[in-house]
Amino acid sequence: MNSMERRAEPPWTAGCLTLLIGGAAGYGAYRLSSAARHACAVIRREHPSVFDLWTWEAPLTVIVMAFAGLAAWGIPQALTRRVRSDRARLLISGAVFVAVLVVLTLLHFAWLGTPLGVGNDTNGTCGPDNVPSWWPRLLPA
């Protein structure tokens, strides 16, 4: 880029967008896991403490996914700095960004949405693995 040229947009625009989209994906991952636990009537403690994971699940999921999305966008952008085509850089960074958010959502669902060793009150509609019937069988849980 020539020193006389000006950027069309501020450099922080992409960072803010990736933080917002990553945070929204984190909230979606939390809601997906919460819906699975609700569908299987997973039994939780009645009085969770401040140190209980269930208490901090929503804010931690949103924060972790927001910053993971930011890193998933920023690292490929830095590594492909020498690529001349802006479209190629956007495609590579976008693909890494989406892949990281999808993998983290699936991991969140498998770990917190379908907890093993926790009882449920569904009378047989959910198995001992706590995977709800609406979850596609081709996706890991």
Secondary structure, DSSP 8 states (H G I E B T S, - for coil): --TT---SS-THHHHHHHHHHHHHHHHHHHHHHHHHHHHTTB---SS--TT-HHHHHHHHHHHHHHHHHHHHHHHHHHHTTT-S-HHHHHHHHHHHHHHHHHHHHHHHIIIIIS-TT--B-STTSS-TT---TTS-TTS--
